Amino acid sequence: MSTLVPLQDNVIVKPIEDETTTASGIVIPDTISKEKPMKGEVIAVGPGKEDIPMQVKEGDVVIFTKYAPTEIKIKGQELYVLGIDSCLAIVKE
């Protein structure tokens, strides 16, 4: 498999699909979910830049803005490349 190594302050994220149906069975329409931030698992982290350490690490689940990522496919797997500035939060469970 190809290895992606992000440069500078970029991260590579494997998207996580949100539930489109609530626990009680209510279906959430696409029009609502399309404008929400997205979620994904960080699979690679760049070195950062200007001696500023990266705030995320491999394995973290992050929330990021919808239009931030560059979408790529590697061997049929959809991945996103995005700058650290587009990561809004780390999900802690």
ChimeraX attribute file (.defattr): number of C-alpha atoms within 10 A of each C-alpha:
attribute: neighborCount
match mode: 1-to-1
recipient: residues
	/A:1	5
	/A:2	6
	/A:3	7
	/A:4	13
	/A:5	14
	/A:6	17
	/A:7	14
	/A:8	15
	/A:9	19
	/A:10	21
	/A:11	28
	/A:12	27
	/A:13	26
	/A:14	17
	/A:15	19
	/A:16	13
	/A:17	9
	/A:18	10
	/A:19	10
	/A:20	13
	/A:21	11
	/A:22	9
	/A:23	8
	/A:24	6
	/A:25	8
	/A:26	9
	/A:27	11
	/A:28	12
	/A:29	10
	/A:30	9
	/A:31	8
	/A:32	8
	/A:33	13
	/A:34	10
	/A:35	11
	/A:36	12
	/A:37	15
	/A:38	21
	/A:39	23
	/A:40	22
	/A:41	21
	/A:42	22
	/A:43	18
	/A:44	21
	/A:45	24
	/A:46	19
	/A:47	17
	/A:48	18
	/A:49	12
	/A:50	8
	/A:51	7
	/A:52	9
	/A:53	11
	/A:54	16
	/A:55	12
	/A:56	18
	/A:57	15
	/A:58	13
	/A:59	12
	/A:60	17
	/A:61	22
	/A:62	22
	/A:63	20
	/A:64	23
	/A:65	16
	/A:66	13
	/A:67	11
	/A:68	16
	/A:69	19
	/A:70	11
	/A:71	13
	/A:72	13
	/A:73	9
	/A:74	11
	/A:75	8
	/A:76	7
	/A:77	9
	/A:78	12
	/A:79	20
	/A:80	19
	/A:81	20
	/A:82	21
	/A:83	20
	/A:84	19
	/A:85	11
	/A:86	17
	/A:87	20
	/A:88	14
	/A:89	14
	/A:90	18
	/A:91	12
	/A:92	7
	/A:93	4
